[in-house]
């Protein structure tokens, strides 16, 4: 099993553990485990090429490429006192990528588009659906959309923990590991969003 496959399995276990803590239904936990299982299958079929991701992000926007490069540099910086900024940068990279590849106008003009209650525009899930349809890989659409939701939740949990725990050294050590996992997770499905491999 390669490193990405091991990572996907770890994510499934961690999300399941978090779900148990939050009292989530077993149905939701099974759904997340299923998503990680799909990621694991894809991971065994291809290896992540960070340069390909960077180059593809730059083709979409230099800002996206630079953001990814900054995140990669941040996780190598062992002197950082806080990882909240890096976690926010990953979230912003994800949001900007989705909004750039699937603009409001592009998504809302699709025949399947329906405004979700309590939203002002397309959801992330709808943006993913549009992007994958443009790449003609609609069969992955649900799995990737759910991965985006899981990733966003992981970032939110980490940022909350960082702010609540402050400068605790042990927590900073845990946080860098979590940021690296979140980044790896982003890289795993960014390949689908960028149509790599």
C-alpha positions in Angstrom: 0.0 0.0 0.0 1.5 3.4 -1.0 1.7 6.4 1.3 -1.4 8.1 -0.1 -3.4 4.9 0.4 -2.2 4.7 4.0 -3.1 8.3 4.4 -6.7 7.8 3.2 -7.1 4.9 5.6 -5.8 7.1 8.5 -8.2 9.9 7.5 -11.1 7.5 7.6 -10.2 6.3 11.1 -9.6 9.8 12.3 -12.9 11.2 10.9 -14.7 8.2 12.4 -13.1 8.9 15.8 -14.1 12.6 15.5 -17.6 11.5 14.5 -18.0 9.3 17.6 -16.8 12.2 19.8 -19.4 14.5 18.2 -22.2 11.9 18.5 -22.7 11.6 14.7 -24.9 8.9 13.4 -23.2 5.7 12.3 -24.7 6.3 8.8 -22.6 9.5 8.4 -19.5 7.8 9.7 -20.0 5.0 7.3 -20.4 7.5 4.5 -17.1 9.2 5.4 -15.4 5.8 5.6 -16.7 5.0 2.2 -15.3 8.2 0.8 -11.9 7.4 2.3 -12.1 4.0 0.8 -12.8 5.5 -2.7 -9.8 7.8 -2.2 -7.7 4.8 -1.2 -8.6 3.0 -4.4 -7.7 6.0 -6.5 -4.5 6.5 -4.5 -3.3 3.0 -5.4 -3.7 3.7 -9.1 -1.7 6.9 -9.2 1.0 8.8 -7.4 0.7 12.4 -6.4 3.0 14.7 -8.4 3.4 17.9 -6.5 5.0 19.7 -9.5 2.0 18.7 -11.7 -0.4 20.2 -9.1 1.6 23.4 -8.8 2.0 23.8 -12.6 -1.8 23.1 -13.1 -2.7 25.6 -10.4 -0.5 28.2 -12.1 -2.3 27.6 -15.4 -5.6 28.4 -13.6 -4.1 31.4 -11.7 -0.6 32.4 -10.5 -2.3 33.3 -7.2 -3.4 29.7 -6.8 0.0 28.4 -7.6 1.7 30.8 -5.2 -0.7 29.9 -2.5 0.0 26.2 -2.9 3.8 26.9 -2.9 3.4 29.0 0.3 1.6 26.2 2.0 4.2 23.7 1.0 6.9 26.0 2.4 5.0 26.6 5.6 4.8 22.9 6.4 8.6 22.6 6.2 9.0 25.5 8.7 9.6 23.9 12.0 9.9 27.2 13.8 6.2 28.2 13.3 4.3 29.1 16.5 0.9 28.8 15.0 -0.7 26.7 12.2 -4.0 28.6 11.9 -2.7 30.7 9.0 -1.6 27.7 7.1 -4.9 25.9 7.7 -6.8 29.1 6.5 -4.6 29.2 3.4 -5.5 25.7 2.5 -9.2 26.5 2.9 -8.8 29.7 0.8 -6.9 27.7 -1.9 -9.8 25.2 -2.0 -12.5 27.9 -2.2 -10.7 30.0 -4.8 -10.0 26.9 -7.0 -13.6 25.8 -6.9 -14.9 29.4 -7.6 -12.4 29.9 -10.5 -13.1 26.5 -12.2 -16.8 26.7 -11.6 -18.0 30.3 -11.6 -21.5 31.2 -10.3 -22.7 31.9 -13.8 -21.3 28.6 -15.2 -23.0 26.5 -12.5 -26.3 28.4 -12.2 -27.0 28.0 -16.0 -26.7 24.2 -15.8 -30.0 22.4 -16.4 -29.6 20.4 -13.1 -28.8 23.5 -11.0 -31.3 24.2 -8.1 -30.7 26.9 -5.5 -30.2 25.2 -2.1 -32.1 26.8 0.8 -30.0 29.2 2.9 -27.4 29.7 0.2 -26.6 32.7 -1.9 -25.2 30.9 -4.8 -23.8 27.5 -5.9 -22.6 25.1 -3.1 -19.2 23.6 -3.2 -20.8 20.3 -4.1 -22.5 21.9 -7.1 -19.2 23.5 -8.2 -17.5 20.1 -8.0 -20.2 18.5 -10.0 -19.8 21.1 -12.7 -16.0 20.8 -12.8 -16.1 17.0 -13.1 -18.7 17.2 -15.8 -16.5 19.5 -17.7 -13.7 16.9 -17.4 -16.2 14.2 -18.3 -15.6 12.2 -15.1 -19.0 12.5 -13.6 -18.7 9.0 -12.0 -16.4 10.5 -9.4 -18.5 13.5 -8.7 -20.2 12.4 -5.5 -17.0 11.0 -3.9 -15.0 14.2 -4.7 -17.8 16.5 -3.5 -18.0 14.6 -0.2 -14.2 14.8 0.1 -14.4 18.6 -0.2 -16.9 18.7 2.6 -14.7 16.4 4.8 -11.7 18.5 4.2 -13.5 21.7 5.0 -14.7 20.2 8.3 -11.2 19.0 9.1 -9.8 22.5 8.6 -12.6 24.0 10.8 -11.9 21.6 13.6 -8.2 22.2 13.5 -8.6 26.0 13.5 -11.0 25.8 16.4 -8.5 23.7 18.3 -5.6 26.0 17.6 -7.5 29.0 18.8 -8.8 27.2 21.9 -5.5 25.7 22.9 -3.3 28.7 22.3 0.4 28.3 22.4 0.6 24.8 24.0 3.8 23.2 22.6 2.3 19.7 22.4 -0.7 21.0 20.5 1.5 22.9 18.0 3.3 19.6 17.4 0.0 17.9 16.8 -1.2 20.8 14.6 1.6 20.5 12.1 0.9 16.8 11.6 -2.8 17.7 11.1 -2.0 20.4 8.6 0.2 18.0 6.6 -2.6 15.5 6.6 -5.1 18.1 5.4 -2.7 19.2 2.7 -2.2 15.6 1.5 -5.9 15.2 1.4 -6.3 18.3 -0.7 -3.6 17.1 -3.0 -5.3 13.7 -3.4 -8.5 15.1 -4.8 -7.1 18.3 -6.4 -5.9 15.8 -9.1 -9.5 15.2 -10.0 -10.4 18.8 -9.9 -7.5 19.7 -12.1 -8.0 16.6 -14.3 -4.5 15.2 -13.7 -3.4 11.7 -14.3 
